[in-house]
Amino acid sequence: MTENRRLVADLHAHTTVSDGTMELAEVPSVARDAGLSWVALTDHDRVHPDLDAPVVERDGVRLIRGIELRVDAGFDRLDLLGFGVEHTEALDAEIERLQRNRVERGRRIVERVEDRLDVDLDVDPRPGLGRPHIARAIERSDAPHDYREAFDELIGDDGPCYVPRDVTDLDRGVDLLQKACPVVGLAHPFRYADVDAALDVARELDAVERWYPYDDGVDADPARVDRVADEADLLRIGGTDAHERELGVAGLTAAEFEPVRELLPPAVEE
């Protein structure tokens, strides 16, 4: 919910180079339809290969080159958001390693599903492949499962076709992102089992996701995030976590975005 706030920036969106359904070329028009001027493309463990600068202006919309990097914090796996990514040799190498693992992991999940259900999913293992792609393929196939059932009964974390994937250690992930991005934050703190521990990690970063469209049943307390942000002098960020063709479900007003914008490099017009 936007709570009648006029949003100008959505800092959490995915495209087809990870598990989103939006093509990069569609993003400016979807953003304009939502009244947005800024969108951060935060694909999973991947920097969008077709953005040639940390901030790019296309069709009147500024696209921020970002990343959502999953890290192992010991108590849980957390998602870190990096904005205004500059390529570094170390980050690029880690992304390449993670994408090789995603290809192999995707192949193994697809094989398990096809063997179990005797179906052909017609999925080509590739960089950026994630379980949502496989769930959509299951829904399109002759299998008796829709998208949600594919997770619940087959490929969810406890499912018979699940295969774990490699993730980056927390300290290394933070170091890689801080050397490549002017702003690094913690995504969706109330999606973790130990919220306090996750927010303690956020205290060592630049930002924390304050505005996020949590699923029903998630006990999200924005005031709790505000307290941590005030105590640790963190930027407050927010976004839709868009995987479909929709933006502006959550995000930042102009005043809320201004301190983030000040840390980003100027946009390169294309």
C-alpha positions as CSV (number, residue, x, y, z in Angstrom):
1,M,0.0,0.0,0.0
2,T,1.2,3.5,-0.8
3,E,-0.9,5.2,1.9
4,N,-1.6,8.1,-0.5
5,R,2.1,8.8,-0.7
6,R,3.2,10.2,-4.1
7,L,6.0,7.8,-5.0
8,V,8.8,8.8,-7.4
9,A,11.3,5.9,-6.9
10,D,10.9,2.1,-6.7
11,L,14.2,0.6,-5.6
12,H,13.4,-3.1,-5.8
13,A,12.6,-4.6,-9.2
14,H,13.5,-7.7,-11.2
15,T,13.7,-8.3,-14.9
16,T,14.0,-11.3,-17.2
17,V,17.7,-11.6,-16.5
18,S,16.8,-13.1,-13.2
19,D,13.3,-14.3,-12.1
20,G,11.2,-11.3,-13.3
21,T,8.9,-11.2,-16.3
22,M,9.6,-7.5,-17.3
23,E,12.0,-7.0,-20.2
24,L,14.4,-4.1,-19.7
25,A,12.8,-2.3,-22.6
26,E,9.4,-2.3,-20.8
27,V,10.6,-0.8,-17.6
28,P,10.4,2.9,-18.5
29,S,6.8,2.6,-19.7
30,V,5.7,0.6,-16.7
31,A,7.5,3.2,-14.5
32,R,5.7,6.1,-16.2
33,D,2.4,4.4,-15.8
34,A,3.0,4.2,-12.1
35,G,4.1,7.9,-11.9
36,L,7.8,6.9,-11.2
37,S,10.9,8.7,-12.3
38,W,13.4,6.3,-10.8
39,V,13.6,2.5,-10.8
40,A,16.4,0.3,-9.4
41,L,16.9,-3.0,-11.2
42,T,18.0,-5.4,-8.5
43,D,18.2,-8.8,-10.2
44,H,19.1,-11.8,-8.1
45,D,22.9,-12.3,-7.9
46,R,23.3,-10.4,-11.2
47,V,23.9,-7.0,-12.6
48,H,21.8,-6.3,-15.7
49,P,24.1,-6.7,-18.6
50,D,22.4,-4.1,-20.8
51,L,22.8,-1.1,-18.4
52,D,26.0,0.6,-19.4
53,A,26.4,2.9,-16.4
54,P,25.4,3.0,-12.7
55,V,22.5,5.3,-13.5
56,V,21.0,5.4,-17.0
57,E,18.2,7.6,-18.3
58,R,15.9,6.0,-20.8
59,D,12.7,7.6,-22.1
60,G,12.6,10.0,-19.2
61,V,13.1,7.4,-16.5
62,R,16.3,7.0,-14.6
63,L,17.3,3.3,-14.2
64,I,19.6,2.5,-11.4
65,R,21.9,-0.4,-11.9
66,G,21.5,-2.6,-8.8
67,I,21.7,-6.1,-7.5
68,E,20.0,-8.3,-4.9
69,L,22.7,-10.5,-3.4
70,R,21.8,-13.4,-1.1
71,V,24.3,-13.9,1.7
72,D,24.7,-16.5,4.4
73,A,24.7,-14.8,7.8
74,G,24.9,-18.0,9.8
75,F,21.5,-17.7,11.4
76,D,19.7,-17.2,8.1
77,R,20.2,-16.3,4.4
78,L,19.7,-12.6,3.9
79,D,19.2,-10.5,0.8
80,L,21.3,-7.4,0.4
81,L,20.5,-4.6,-2.1
82,G,23.2,-2.7,-3.8
83,F,22.5,0.5,-5.8
84,G,24.6,2.3,-8.4
85,V,26.8,-0.7,-9.1
86,E,30.2,-0.2,-10.5
87,H,31.8,-3.3,-12.0
88,T,34.7,-4.6,-9.9
89,E,36.8,-7.6,-10.8
90,A,35.9,-9.3,-7.4
91,L,32.2,-8.7,-7.7
92,D,32.1,-9.8,-11.3
93,A,33.9,-13.0,-10.4
94,E,31.6,-13.8,-7.6
95,I,28.5,-13.1,-9.8
96,E,30.0,-15.4,-12.4
97,R,30.5,-18.2,-9.8
98,L,27.0,-17.8,-8.5
99,Q,25.5,-17.9,-12.0
100,R,27.4,-21.1,-12.9
101,N,25.8,-22.6,-9.8
102,R,22.4,-21.4,-10.7
103,V,22.7,-23.1,-14.1
104,E,23.6,-26.4,-12.6
105,R,21.1,-26.1,-9.8
106,G,18.3,-25.3,-12.3
107,R,19.2,-28.2,-14.4
108,R,19.0,-30.6,-11.4
109,I,15.7,-29.2,-10.3
110,V,14.2,-29.5,-13.8
111,E,15.4,-33.1,-14.1
112,R,13.9,-34.0,-10.7
113,V,10.5,-32.5,-11.6
114,E,10.5,-34.1,-15.1
115,D,11.4,-37.5,-13.7
116,R,8.8,-37.3,-10.9
117,L,5.9,-36.1,-13.0
118,D,6.9,-37.6,-16.4
119,V,6.6,-34.2,-18.1
120,D,8.7,-32.0,-20.3
121,L,9.2,-28.6,-18.9
122,D,11.0,-27.2,-21.9
123,V,13.4,-25.1,-19.6
124,D,16.9,-24.3,-20.8
125,P,19.3,-23.9,-17.8
126,R,20.8,-20.5,-18.2
127,P,22.3,-17.7,-16.1
128,G,19.6,-16.0,-14.0
129,L,17.4,-19.1,-13.9
130,G,15.4,-19.3,-10.6
131,R,12.7,-21.4,-9.2
132,P,9.9,-18.9,-10.3
133,H,10.9,-19.7,-13.9
134,I,10.6,-23.4,-13.2
135,A,7.3,-22.9,-11.3
136,R,5.9,-21.1,-14.4
137,A,7.1,-23.9,-16.6
138,I,5.4,-26.5,-14.4
139,E,2.1,-24.5,-14.6
140,R,2.4,-24.4,-18.4
141,S,3.1,-28.1,-18.6
142,D,0.8,-31.2,-18.4
143,A,1.6,-31.4,-14.6
144,P,-1.4,-31.1,-12.3
145,H,0.1,-28.1,-10.4
146,D,-0.3,-24.3,-10.7
147,Y,2.5,-21.9,-9.9
148,R,1.8,-21.8,-6.1
149,E,1.4,-25.6,-5.9
150,A,4.7,-26.1,-7.7
151,F,6.4,-24.4,-4.8
152,D,4.2,-26.0,-2.1
153,E,4.4,-29.5,-3.4
154,L,7.6,-29.8,-5.5
155,I,10.3,-27.2,-5.5
156,G,9.9,-25.3,-2.2
157,D,12.6,-25.5,0.4
158,D,11.3,-28.7,1.9
159,G,10.0,-30.1,-1.4
160,P,11.1,-33.4,-3.0
161,C,12.6,-31.6,-6.1
162,Y,14.4,-28.9,-4.2
163,V,18.1,-28.4,-4.7
164,P,20.0,-25.8,-2.5
165,R,22.2,-23.3,-4.2
166,D,25.5,-21.6,-3.3
167,V,25.3,-18.2,-1.6
168,T,28.0,-15.7,-0.6
169,D,29.2,-15.4,3.0
170,L,27.8,-12.3,4.7
171,D,31.1,-10.6,5.4
172,R,32.4,-11.2,1.8
173,G,29.1,-10.1,0.3
174,V,29.0,-6.9,2.3
175,D,32.7,-6.2,1.4
176,L,32.0,-6.9,-2.3
177,L,29.0,-4.6,-2.5
178,Q,30.5,-1.8,-0.4
179,K,33.4,-1.6,-2.8
180,A,31.1,-1.5,-5.8
181,C,28.0,0.5,-4.7
182,P,27.5,3.8,-3.0
183,V,24.5,2.5,-1.1
184,V,24.1,-1.0,0.3
185,G,21.0,-2.0,2.3
186,L,19.1,-4.9,3.8
187,A,16.0,-6.1,2.0
188,H,12.6,-6.9,3.5
189,P,13.7,-7.4,7.2
190,F,10.4,-9.0,8.3
191,R,10.8,-11.9,5.9
192,Y,13.5,-13.5,8.1
193,A,12.9,-15.8,11.0
194,D,15.1,-13.7,13.4
195,V,14.1,-10.1,12.6
196,D,16.3,-8.7,15.4
197,A,19.4,-10.5,14.1
198,A,18.7,-9.3,10.5
199,L,18.2,-5.7,11.7
200,D,21.5,-6.0,13.6
201,V,23.1,-6.8,10.2
202,A,21.4,-3.7,8.7
203,R,23.1,-1.5,11.4
204,E,26.4,-2.1,9.7
205,L,25.1,-1.2,6.2
206,D,23.9,2.1,4.7
207,A,20.2,1.4,4.4
208,V,17.3,-0.8,5.3
209,E,14.1,-1.5,3.4
210,R,11.4,0.4,5.2
211,W,8.6,0.2,2.6
212,Y,7.8,-3.2,1.2
213,P,4.6,-5.1,0.2
214,Y,4.7,-8.0,2.6
215,D,2.4,-11.0,2.1
216,D,-0.6,-11.3,4.4
217,G,0.3,-12.9,7.7
218,V,3.7,-11.2,7.9
219,D,3.9,-9.3,11.2
220,A,5.7,-6.2,9.7
221,D,6.2,-3.3,12.1
222,P,7.6,-0.2,10.3
223,A,8.2,1.6,13.5
224,R,10.7,-1.1,14.5
225,V,12.6,-0.4,11.3
226,D,12.4,3.3,12.0
227,R,13.9,2.9,15.4
228,V,16.9,0.9,14.0
229,A,17.3,3.4,11.2
230,D,17.4,6.3,13.6
231,E,19.8,4.6,16.0
232,A,22.2,3.5,13.3
233,D,21.7,6.5,11.0
234,L,20.5,4.4,8.1
235,L,18.8,5.5,4.9
236,R,15.2,4.2,4.5
237,I,14.6,2.5,1.2
238,G,11.7,0.7,-0.4
239,G,10.3,-1.0,-3.4
240,T,7.8,-3.4,-4.9
241,D,10.1,-6.4,-5.3
242,A,8.5,-6.5,-8.7
243,H,8.5,-9.9,-10.5
244,E,5.6,-9.2,-12.7
245,R,4.9,-6.1,-14.9
246,E,4.0,-3.8,-12.0
247,L,5.9,-1.0,-10.2
248,G,5.0,1.5,-7.6
249,V,3.3,-0.8,-5.2
250,A,5.9,0.4,-2.7
251,G,8.7,2.9,-2.9
252,L,9.9,6.4,-1.9
253,T,8.5,9.9,-2.2
254,A,10.7,12.7,-3.5
255,A,11.7,13.7,0.0
256,E,12.4,10.2,1.1
257,F,14.5,9.4,-2.0
258,E,16.6,12.6,-1.9
259,P,19.3,11.4,0.5
260,V,19.7,8.2,-1.6
261,R,19.8,10.2,-4.8
262,E,22.5,12.4,-3.5
263,L,24.8,9.4,-3.2
264,L,24.2,8.1,-6.7
265,P,26.3,9.3,-9.7
266,P,24.7,11.4,-12.4
267,A,22.6,9.7,-14.9
268,V,24.0,8.9,-18.4
269,E,21.4,9.6,-21.1
270,E,20.9,6.9,-23.7
